[in-house]
Amino acid sequence: MLTPWFISGFTVIAVYFLDRWENRHIKSLFDWVPAILLAYIIPAIISYVFNVDYSQAEIHNFSRDYFIPLAIIAVMSSLSLGQLKSIGYKPILVFLAGSFFIAVFPVVLMMLFSDTEVISKTLLTESYWMGIPPIVGSWIGGSTSQLVLKELVECPENIFLMVLVMDNILVNIWTILMFQSIKRTNTLNRWFKVTDVALPEDIRIENKRGWNPWLTSFTLFGIVLLSNYLIESFVLKVVLLSFAGLAFSNFIPKWNSGFALKAGSILIIVVMAVLGLKLQIATLGFNIPFLGFLSIWLVGHFIFMVLVAKLLNVNMAWVPIASMANVGGIATAPAVTAAYNLKWMPHAIVLAILSMATGTFWGMLTIWLLKNLVILQ
């Protein structure tokens, strides 16, 4: 019988190399099925074909103790706070407004429309509310935050896969819409009478030579080992490792942030491959009312940022840029930005990294609000 370690390892290697294969058919596949989703599905298909249940395998405890913490500290240690100054406070406020809306809006909507069928039946009775924090994590922080929040809220595997699939569909559609939106920036600026359209300060994203990758890896792993020895609470561990990562990238001059980010992206695939072992394909479903809920949530996020940008009198280009930094991530945010101004691409990258660094905390806020204002009422 295939071991869970073998299946996870095979999945990570296969997805990693397929994602880098310069074949147009393979590239087309990853345009619609991202690596993180494929890494989640492959182990589930293998366990389904061989009719084996790996949901209680010891590898899941190992992932929670080592893989997830390593992914968190690696990603967090890629953010340089000094680069934020070059963007300016107004675009950052637009970005934070988008994050705030994503974290708080579903709670407000559930409180205002608690008697409707989609809220009372789908979200509460059928427990789809547990899929909301992982979406907050995905839209603001990316895959790392999504996985951490899934663990914190204990989201069932069937709901989590449905969230992944619908999230992937919506983000692909949203990316196309943001490309169209940023191309109409000048029109939006005229409509909303925005006058502050100056270029921000230049940001130089340098691949400077830093610590040796082995030393960087040893340091990250050592901190995770120490945290497992000293801290029992998973939540507290997540918070402390996040701050430790920020300290590395901002107070160690030669810290290898580029390697840390690459290591974090691989670790995310590892974690997803392990989680895929829990998935039971027979339990899958697709909930249309929940998809409608997500669509309203996402459109509202954009409208709210437009209003904030108007209030701050800041270039409307920052709205799709900030939205993609939140919802899209480090790849799509600069791509959308390039459709408006190539010189702004580094700013989009920094905002996307800021999103990755803050997503888990926004998701924790969502969980707290849901449990105290909605679920317990």
Buried (B, 14 or more C-beta within 10 A) or exposed (E): EBEBBEBBEBBBEBBBEBBEEEEEEBEEBBEEEBBBBBBBBBBBEBBBEEEBEBEEBEBBEBBBBBBBBBBBBBBBBBBBEEBBEBBBEBBBBBBBBBBBBBBBBBBBBBBEBEEBEBBBEBBBEBEBBBBBBBBBBBBBBBBBBBBBBBBBBEBBBBBBBBBBBBBBEBBBEBBEBBBEBBBBBBEBBEEBEBEEEEEBEEBEBEEEEBBEBEEBBEBBBEBBEEBEEEBEEBBEBBBBBBEBBBEBBBEBEEBBBBBBBBBBBBBBBBBBBBBBBBBBBEEEEEBEBBBEBBBEBBEBBBEBBBEBBBEBBBBBBBBBBBBBBBBBBBEBBBBBBBBBBEEBBBBBBBBBBBBBBBBBBBBBBBBEBBBEEBBEE
